Amino acid sequence: MIDRRTLIAATGAALALPAAALASAGTISAQEANTRMQAGELILIDVRTPPEWQQTGVAQGAWMLDMTHRNFGGWLMAALERNPNRQIAIICRTGNRTGRLIEVLKENGIEGVLDVTEGMVGGPRGTGWIPAGLPVVSAQQAFEAMPKDLTAAN
């Protein structure tokens, strides 16, 4: 017969393993995303809405694709297909929307997109892009710098 202590320990271990795997696979810190983006290895896509971009600014170098827009899916697929030599990472305000988006992508057979789980302003998953002091530009500057065909420069 299993005693209460063993049951609690086994349940805790079973719950911890998937969480640990999720934390290491498919996620990236804001600092690492910035470093890899500046090195040309990564495309960062900010999936927030225009009012949010206006309010806080946008990570310097990020592409703005509003996930509430009806064309979002097509834009995201274009970014993935047109940039095979760069990894894609997504960021939102606190990491909640990107976590859900990553799950939807996986359910549809799209793997390899990274989640900046701490988001722009931070939360329970980390400090956040802005509080970490990483570079931010205005929404207008981000829009002007973004490739209109969603193809990164070589």
C-alpha positions in Angstrom: 0.0 0.0 0.0 1.3 3.5 -0.9 1.5 5.9 2.0 0.4 9.5 1.8 4.0 10.9 1.7 4.9 8.6 -1.3 1.8 9.6 -3.2 2.4 13.3 -2.7 6.1 12.9 -3.8 5.1 10.9 -6.9 2.4 13.4 -7.9 4.8 16.3 -7.4 7.4 14.7 -9.5 4.9 13.9 -12.3 3.7 17.4 -12.4 7.2 18.9 -12.3 8.6 16.9 -15.2 6.3 18.3 -17.9 6.7 21.9 -16.6 10.5 21.5 -16.6 10.4 20.2 -20.2 8.1 23.1 -21.3 10.4 25.6 -19.6 13.4 24.4 -21.5 12.0 23.5 -24.9 10.5 26.3 -27.0 11.1 29.2 -24.7 13.6 32.0 -24.7 14.5 34.8 -22.4 14.1 38.4 -23.5 17.8 38.9 -23.2 18.6 35.9 -25.4 16.0 36.9 -27.9 17.6 40.4 -28.1 21.1 38.9 -28.5 20.0 36.4 -31.2 17.9 39.0 -33.0 20.9 41.5 -33.1 23.1 38.7 -34.5 20.6 38.1 -37.3 19.7 34.6 -36.2 16.2 35.3 -35.0 13.1 37.2 -36.0 11.1 38.5 -33.1 7.4 39.0 -33.8 5.4 41.2 -31.4 1.8 39.8 -31.5 0.2 42.5 -29.3 -2.3 45.1 -30.6 -1.7 48.6 -32.0 -2.8 50.3 -28.7 -0.3 48.2 -26.8 2.5 49.0 -29.2 1.7 52.7 -28.8 1.6 52.5 -25.1 4.9 50.8 -24.4 6.8 50.9 -27.6 8.2 47.8 -29.5 11.4 45.8 -29.0 13.9 47.3 -31.3 14.1 45.1 -34.4 10.8 43.3 -33.8 8.1 42.9 -36.4 4.6 43.9 -35.4 1.9 41.4 -36.3 -1.4 42.0 -34.4 -2.7 38.5 -33.5 -6.3 39.8 -33.4 -6.2 40.9 -37.1 -8.0 38.6 -39.5 -4.8 38.3 -41.7 -2.5 37.3 -38.7 -2.3 33.6 -39.7 -1.3 34.4 -43.2 1.3 37.0 -42.1 2.8 34.6 -39.6 3.0 31.8 -42.1 4.6 34.2 -44.6 7.2 35.1 -42.0 7.9 31.4 -41.3 8.1 30.4 -44.9 10.1 33.3 -46.3 12.8 33.1 -43.6 14.0 29.5 -43.4 17.5 30.5 -42.1 16.1 32.3 -39.1 14.3 31.1 -36.1 11.0 32.9 -35.2 10.2 34.0 -31.6 7.0 35.6 -30.5 6.4 38.1 -27.7 3.3 39.7 -26.2 2.7 41.7 -23.0 3.2 39.1 -20.3 3.6 35.8 -22.1 0.0 34.6 -21.7 -1.0 35.1 -25.4 2.2 33.7 -26.8 1.9 30.6 -24.6 -1.6 29.9 -26.1 -0.4 30.7 -29.6 2.5 28.3 -29.3 0.0 25.6 -28.4 -2.2 26.4 -31.3 0.8 26.3 -33.7 1.9 22.9 -32.3 -1.7 21.5 -32.7 -1.4 22.5 -36.3 1.9 20.8 -36.9 4.0 24.0 -36.7 7.0 23.4 -34.5 10.1 25.4 -33.6 8.6 28.8 -32.9 10.0 30.2 -29.6 8.1 31.9 -26.9 9.5 34.9 -25.1 7.5 33.9 -22.0 8.3 36.9 -19.9 6.8 39.3 -22.5 7.4 43.0 -22.8 6.4 44.0 -19.3 7.3 40.9 -17.3 5.3 38.8 -14.9 5.6 35.5 -13.2 7.8 34.0 -16.0 10.5 36.7 -15.8 11.5 40.3 -15.7 10.3 41.3 -19.2 11.9 43.2 -22.1 11.2 46.7 -20.9 12.1 46.2 -17.2 15.3 44.5 -18.3 16.3 47.7 -20.1 16.5 46.1 -23.5 16.1 48.5 -26.5 12.6 49.8 -27.4 11.5 52.0 -30.2 8.2 53.7 -31.0 5.6 51.8 -32.8 6.1 54.1 -35.8 9.8 53.5 -35.9 9.2 49.7 -35.7 6.7 49.9 -38.5 9.0 51.8 -40.7 11.9 49.4 -40.1 9.8 46.3 -40.7 10.1 44.6 -44.1 6.8 44.9 -45.8 7.1 41.5 -47.5 8.0 39.8 -44.2 11.3 38.7 -45.6 14.4 39.4 -43.5 17.4 41.1 -45.1 20.3 38.7 -45.7 
